[in-house]
Amino acid sequence: MNILIVEDDKQVISTITQILERLGYQTDAAETGEDAVKKVKEKRF
């Protein structure tokens, strides 16, 4: 399962990514809503 993390704080992204990847999830991150919309259009989450 792919999970998109939308957060503007890079440290929070890093922490959430580490936790989710340890649980077996694939992650991608966006720092803005605009970037998130672009990623959702490119990839299934």
C-alpha positions as CSV (number, residue, x, y, z in Angstrom):
1,M,0.0,0.0,0.0
2,N,1.3,3.5,-0.9
3,I,0.7,6.3,1.5
4,L,1.1,10.0,0.6
5,I,2.3,12.2,3.5
6,V,1.4,15.9,3.1
7,E,3.3,18.0,5.6
8,D,5.4,21.1,5.4
9,D,7.8,20.2,8.2
10,K,10.6,18.0,6.9
11,Q,11.4,16.5,10.3
12,V,7.7,15.4,10.7
13,I,7.8,13.8,7.2
14,S,11.0,11.9,8.2
15,T,9.5,10.6,11.4
16,I,6.2,9.5,9.8
17,T,8.0,8.0,6.9
18,Q,10.3,5.9,9.2
19,I,7.3,4.6,11.2
20,L,5.2,3.7,8.2
21,E,8.1,2.0,6.4
22,R,8.9,-0.1,9.4
23,L,5.3,-1.2,9.3
24,G,5.7,-2.3,5.7
25,Y,4.1,0.6,3.9
26,Q,5.6,2.5,0.9
27,T,5.5,6.2,1.3
28,D,5.8,9.4,-0.7
29,A,5.7,12.9,0.6
30,A,4.6,16.4,-0.5
31,E,5.3,19.6,1.3
32,T,2.4,21.6,-0.2
33,G,-1.1,20.9,-1.3
34,E,-0.2,21.7,-4.9
35,D,2.6,19.1,-4.8
36,A,0.1,16.6,-3.2
37,V,-2.4,17.1,-6.0
38,K,0.3,16.6,-8.7
39,K,1.5,13.3,-7.0
40,V,-2.1,12.0,-6.7
41,K,-2.6,12.6,-10.4
42,E,0.6,10.7,-11.2
43,K,0.4,7.8,-8.8
44,R,-2.3,5.7,-7.0
45,F,-2.4,6.1,-3.2
